[in-house]
Amino acid sequence: MKGTYLGEFEELILLTVGILNDDAHSLAIQKELENQSGRQPMISSVHKVLVRLEDKGYLTSQMGGATSERGGRRKRLYEMTAAGKKALSLSKELRNKMWNNVPQVVWEGGKS
Protein backbone atom coordinates (compact mmCIF):
# COMPACT_ATOMS: atom_id res chain seq x y z
CA MET A 1 0.00 0.00 0.00
CA LYS A 2 1.30 3.44 -0.92
CA GLY A 3 1.46 6.32 1.56
CA THR A 4 -1.70 7.15 3.43
CA TYR A 5 -1.53 10.92 2.96
CA LEU A 6 -4.56 12.34 1.13
CA GLY A 7 -3.95 15.14 -1.33
CA GLU A 8 -6.68 17.71 -1.87
CA PHE A 9 -7.88 16.24 -5.17
CA GLU A 10 -7.81 12.72 -3.71
CA GLU A 11 -9.95 13.93 -0.82
CA LEU A 12 -12.42 15.54 -3.21
CA ILE A 13 -12.66 12.37 -5.31
CA LEU A 14 -13.23 10.23 -2.20
CA LEU A 15 -15.94 12.61 -1.00
CA THR A 16 -17.57 12.52 -4.44
CA VAL A 17 -17.57 8.71 -4.43
CA GLY A 18 -19.36 8.94 -1.07
CA ILE A 19 -21.91 11.41 -2.45
CA LEU A 20 -22.65 9.23 -5.49
CA ASN A 21 -22.74 6.02 -3.46
CA ASP A 22 -24.05 3.27 -5.80
CA ASP A 23 -23.54 5.27 -9.02
CA ALA A 24 -19.88 6.23 -8.56
CA HIS A 25 -18.31 5.70 -11.99
CA SER A 26 -15.65 7.95 -13.49
CA LEU A 27 -17.89 10.14 -15.65
CA ALA A 28 -20.45 10.62 -12.86
CA ILE A 29 -17.59 11.43 -10.46
CA GLN A 30 -16.22 14.02 -12.89
CA LYS A 31 -19.66 15.65 -13.35
CA GLU A 32 -20.53 15.64 -9.64
CA LEU A 33 -17.16 17.09 -8.71
CA GLU A 34 -17.76 19.87 -11.24
CA ASN A 35 -21.25 20.50 -9.78
CA GLN A 36 -20.00 20.53 -6.19
CA SER A 37 -16.77 22.51 -6.66
CA GLY A 38 -17.07 24.48 -9.88
CA ARG A 39 -13.85 22.82 -11.07
CA GLN A 40 -13.70 21.16 -14.46
CA PRO A 41 -11.40 18.18 -13.94
CA MET A 42 -10.17 16.25 -16.96
CA ILE A 43 -11.45 12.67 -17.06
CA SER A 44 -7.85 11.44 -17.27
CA SER A 45 -7.07 13.18 -13.96
CA VAL A 46 -10.11 11.57 -12.36
CA HIS A 47 -8.99 8.14 -13.66
CA LYS A 48 -5.45 8.59 -12.32
CA VAL A 49 -6.71 9.49 -8.86
CA LEU A 50 -9.20 6.62 -8.81
CA VAL A 51 -6.38 4.18 -9.58
CA ARG A 52 -4.16 5.77 -6.93
CA LEU A 53 -6.94 5.58 -4.32
CA GLU A 54 -7.48 1.92 -5.16
CA ASP A 55 -3.74 1.31 -4.79
CA LYS A 56 -3.87 2.95 -1.35
CA GLY A 57 -6.76 0.68 -0.38
CA TYR A 58 -9.27 3.54 -0.05
CA LEU A 59 -11.50 2.40 -2.91
CA THR A 60 -12.53 -0.85 -4.50
CA SER A 61 -14.08 -1.20 -7.93
CA GLN A 62 -16.07 -3.69 -9.91
CA MET A 63 -17.63 -3.77 -13.32
CA GLY A 64 -21.31 -2.91 -13.44
CA GLY A 65 -23.82 -4.26 -15.90
CA ALA A 66 -23.85 -3.37 -19.59
CA THR A 67 -26.12 -0.50 -20.57
CA SER A 68 -27.69 0.36 -23.91
CA GLU A 69 -26.72 4.06 -23.64
CA ARG A 70 -23.07 2.98 -23.53
CA GLY A 71 -23.39 0.68 -26.53
CA GLY A 72 -23.37 -2.39 -24.31
CA ARG A 73 -20.16 -1.36 -22.51
CA ARG A 74 -19.99 -1.79 -18.77
CA LYS A 75 -19.11 0.91 -16.23
CA ARG A 76 -16.45 0.50 -13.55
CA LEU A 77 -18.18 1.33 -10.27
CA TYR A 78 -16.24 2.53 -7.23
CA GLU A 79 -16.95 2.07 -3.55
CA MET A 80 -15.19 3.53 -0.55
CA THR A 81 -13.51 1.03 1.78
CA ALA A 82 -13.36 1.22 5.57
CA ALA A 83 -9.79 2.52 5.18
CA GLY A 84 -11.06 5.23 2.81
CA LYS A 85 -13.74 6.29 5.28
CA LYS A 86 -11.15 6.40 8.05
CA ALA A 87 -8.75 8.46 5.90
CA LEU A 88 -11.51 10.99 5.18
CA SER A 89 -12.46 11.15 8.83
CA LEU A 90 -8.86 11.73 9.91
CA SER A 91 -8.42 14.38 7.23
CA LYS A 92 -11.56 16.18 8.41
CA GLU A 93 -10.44 16.01 12.06
CA LEU A 94 -7.02 17.44 11.22
CA ARG A 95 -8.48 20.26 9.13
CA ASN A 96 -11.02 21.14 11.83
CA LYS A 97 -8.34 21.10 14.53
CA MET A 98 -6.12 23.40 12.50
CA TRP A 99 -9.01 25.75 11.60
CA ASN A 100 -9.93 25.96 15.27
CA ASN A 101 -6.35 26.89 16.18
CA VAL A 102 -6.19 29.90 13.87
CA PRO A 103 -6.42 32.93 16.20
CA GLN A 104 -9.56 35.04 15.76
CA VAL A 105 -7.35 38.08 15.20
CA VAL A 106 -6.31 36.58 11.84
CA TRP A 107 -9.93 36.62 10.65
CA GLU A 108 -10.55 40.09 12.08
CA GLY A 109 -7.83 41.70 9.98
CA GLY A 110 -4.98 41.63 12.48
CA LYS A 111 -1.38 41.19 11.37
CA SER A 112 -0.93 40.65 7.66
Sequence and secondary structure as in RCSB ss.txt:
>XXXX:A:sequence
MKGTYLGEFEELILLTVGILNDDAHSLAIQKELENQSGRQPMISSVHKVLVRLEDKGYLTSQMGGATSERGGRRK
RLYEMTAAGKKALSLSKELRNKMWNNVPQVVWEGGKS
>XXXX:A:secstr
       HHHHHHHHHHHHHGGG BHHHHHHHHHHHHS    HHHHHHHHHHHHHTTSEEEEEEEE GGGTT EE
EEEEE HHHHHHHHHHHHHHHHHHHTS HHHHTT   
